[in-house]
Amino acid sequence: MEKDKEILERLHAIKDKEWLEILDKLTVFVHFKLKGWKILRGAHSEQNLGVEPVEYYVGEAIGKLFGLKWEWQFEKYSLIEQLKRIVGSLISTNVENYRKKKEKVLPTENETLNVLVEKVNANNENDNGNYQLFTEALEKCSQDDEELQLYVMALDECNSFDDMSIELGWEKKKLYSLQQKMTRRVIKYLETKKELVK
C-alpha cells in the first residue's frame, strides 16, 4: 500500500509539459508498434477495441498505471519506458484474446449478413422480394429489444457508425455489440426463410 501511495504521488508530481512530451512519445511508439498490423480488421481494429486503436492503447496504458493495475517500477524504468511495457503487454493480450474469440465465433456470420445486405442493395430495384424479406427480418428480430429497435432505426437514417453514435448518444463499442447481436438474430431468422432467399 505504501508503494501504491508513492507511485501515485510520483505520477501527480509530473508537470503538464512533461506529460505532453510523454504522450507524444507514447503515441509515436504505439503507431510504430501497430505498423504492419491490420488495423481495419482484427485484434487492433476500431471495431474490436471500440475506439481508434492508438487512442485505445495510449489511454489504457495510462489508465492502468493510475489505476494501480500495473505497478510502475520507477527504480528500474522511466515513466515512458513503463508505459511502453504496458502497451506491449496490452497488444499481446488483445491478439491472444482475439484469437480465442475468433475460434469461438462462426467466421462466416458477419460475412453472410454483409453478402445478403450487398445482394439486397444491388437488387433493390429489380428484386423487391429480397429487400422486403430483409427489412422484415430486421423488424421481427428487434421487436422484443428496445435497444435493437433504436439500432435498426439509426441504421436506416445514418450513413456511418460515427453518425449512429452521435444520433443515439452511444459509444461505438455498444453499437458493435448490438450489430453482432442483430447479425446472429437476422441470420437465424433468414435460415428459416431459406426458400425465399434466391
Contacts in CASP RR format, 6 or more apart in sequence:
PFRMAT RR
TARGET T0000
AUTHOR 0000-0000-0000
METHOD contacts of the structure
MODEL  1
MEKDKEILERLHAIKDKEWLEILDKLTVFVHFKLKGWKILRGAHSEQNLG
VEPVEYYVGEAIGKLFGLKWEWQFEKYSLIEQLKRIVGSLISTNVENYRK
KKEKVLPTENETLNVLVEKVNANNENDNGNYQLFTEALEKCSQDDEELQL
YVMALDECNSFDDMSIELGWEKKKLYSLQQKMTRRVIKYLETKKELVK
3 71 0 8 1.000
4 68 0 8 1.000
7 65 0 8 1.000
7 68 0 8 1.000
7 71 0 8 1.000
7 72 0 8 1.000
7 74 0 8 1.000
8 66 0 8 1.000
8 68 0 8 1.000
10 72 0 8 1.000
10 74 0 8 1.000
11 65 0 8 1.000
11 66 0 8 1.000
11 72 0 8 1.000
11 79 0 8 1.000
14 22 0 8 1.000
14 79 0 8 1.000
22 79 0 8 1.000
22 80 0 8 1.000
22 83 0 8 1.000
23 58 0 8 1.000
25 80 0 8 1.000
26 58 0 8 1.000
26 61 0 8 1.000
26 80 0 8 1.000
26 83 0 8 1.000
26 84 0 8 1.000
26 87 0 8 1.000
27 54 0 8 1.000
27 58 0 8 1.000
29 84 0 8 1.000
29 87 0 8 1.000
30 53 0 8 1.000
30 54 0 8 1.000
30 57 0 8 1.000
30 58 0 8 1.000
30 87 0 8 1.000
31 54 0 8 1.000
33 57 0 8 1.000
33 87 0 8 1.000
33 88 0 8 1.000
33 91 0 8 1.000
34 44 0 8 1.000
34 53 0 8 1.000
34 54 0 8 1.000
34 57 0 8 1.000
34 91 0 8 1.000
37 43 0 8 1.000
37 44 0 8 1.000
38 44 0 8 1.000
38 45 0 8 1.000
39 45 0 8 1.000
39 46 0 8 1.000
39 53 0 8 1.000
41 47 0 8 1.000
42 48 0 8 1.000
42 98 0 8 1.000
43 94 0 8 1.000
43 95 0 8 1.000
43 97 0 8 1.000
43 98 0 8 1.000
43 99 0 8 1.000
44 53 0 8 1.000
44 91 0 8 1.000
44 94 0 8 1.000
44 95 0 8 1.000
45 53 0 8 1.000
46 52 0 8 1.000
46 53 0 8 1.000
46 172 0 8 1.000
47 176 0 8 1.000
48 94 0 8 1.000
48 98 0 8 1.000
48 176 0 8 1.000
49 56 0 8 1.000
49 94 0 8 1.000
49 173 0 8 1.000
50 56 0 8 1.000
50 171 0 8 1.000
50 172 0 8 1.000
50 173 0 8 1.000
50 176 0 8 1.000
51 171 0 8 1.000
51 172 0 8 1.000
51 173 0 8 1.000
57 87 0 8 1.000
57 90 0 8 1.000
57 91 0 8 1.000
58 87 0 8 1.000
60 86 0 8 1.000
60 90 0 8 1.000
61 83 0 8 1.000
61 86 0 8 1.000
61 87 0 8 1.000
61 90 0 8 1.000
62 83 0 8 1.000
63 69 0 8 1.000
64 70 0 8 1.000
64 86 0 8 1.000
64 90 0 8 1.000
65 72 0 8 1.000
65 82 0 8 1.000
65 83 0 8 1.000
65 86 0 8 1.000
70 82 0 8 1.000
70 86 0 8 1.000
70 89 0 8 1.000
72 79 0 8 1.000
72 82 0 8 1.000
73 82 0 8 1.000
74 82 0 8 1.000
77 85 0 8 1.000
109 180 0 8 1.000
109 183 0 8 1.000
109 184 0 8 1.000
109 187 0 8 1.000
110 180 0 8 1.000
110 183 0 8 1.000
112 187 0 8 1.000
113 183 0 8 1.000
113 186 0 8 1.000
113 187 0 8 1.000
116 134 0 8 1.000
116 190 0 8 1.000
116 197 0 8 1.000
117 134 0 8 1.000
119 130 0 8 1.000
120 127 0 8 1.000
120 130 0 8 1.000
120 131 0 8 1.000
120 134 0 8 1.000
123 130 0 8 1.000
123 131 0 8 1.000
124 131 0 8 1.000
129 196 0 8 1.000
130 197 0 8 1.000
130 198 0 8 1.000
133 190 0 8 1.000
133 193 0 8 1.000
133 196 0 8 1.000
133 197 0 8 1.000
134 186 0 8 1.000
137 186 0 8 1.000
137 189 0 8 1.000
137 190 0 8 1.000
137 193 0 8 1.000
138 152 0 8 1.000
138 155 0 8 1.000
138 182 0 8 1.000
138 186 0 8 1.000
139 152 0 8 1.000
140 189 0 8 1.000
141 148 0 8 1.000
141 182 0 8 1.000
141 185 0 8 1.000
141 186 0 8 1.000
141 189 0 8 1.000
142 148 0 8 1.000
142 149 0 8 1.000
142 151 0 8 1.000
142 152 0 8 1.000
142 182 0 8 1.000
142 185 0 8 1.000
143 149 0 8 1.000
147 178 0 8 1.000
148 178 0 8 1.000
148 181 0 8 1.000
148 182 0 8 1.000
148 185 0 8 1.000
150 168 0 8 1.000
151 164 0 8 1.000
151 168 0 8 1.000
151 175 0 8 1.000
151 178 0 8 1.000
151 179 0 8 1.000
151 182 0 8 1.000
152 182 0 8 1.000
154 163 0 8 1.000
154 164 0 8 1.000
154 167 0 8 1.000
154 168 0 8 1.000
155 164 0 8 1.000
157 167 0 8 1.000
158 164 0 8 1.000
158 167 0 8 1.000
161 172 0 8 1.000
161 175 0 8 1.000
161 176 0 8 1.000
162 172 0 8 1.000
164 170 0 8 1.000
164 175 0 8 1.000
165 171 0 8 1.000
165 172 0 8 1.000
165 175 0 8 1.000
168 175 0 8 1.000
190 197 0 8 1.000
END
